[in-house]
């Protein structure tokens, strides 16, 4: 896999994404931030508002890939790990897959 280098050019990001990151940093804590950032190399942007995040067994992932989508109408992120039939789906409001996509928007 190619190594991704963070962008050094200033970029415009959706204000909702910036607000989401700031609120989650306050709520989720350092562990969530570290785990989300650790996943940055696993994020692949497909198209505007859709990302694929490679699963990692050592981080507790059961699936090889997860799909994260941003719904512009509801302004919410959805991940395939949050599907109703999956264990702990109701307790996961914002997983580290979504966190990785949020940080990806900032850095790449």
Buried (B, 14 or more C-beta within 10 A) or exposed (E): EEEEEEEEEEEEEEEEBEEBBEEBBEEBEEEBBEBBBBBBBBBBEEEEBEBBBBBBEEEEBEEEEBBBBBEEEEEBBBBBBBEEEBEEEEEBEBBBBBBBBBBBBBEE
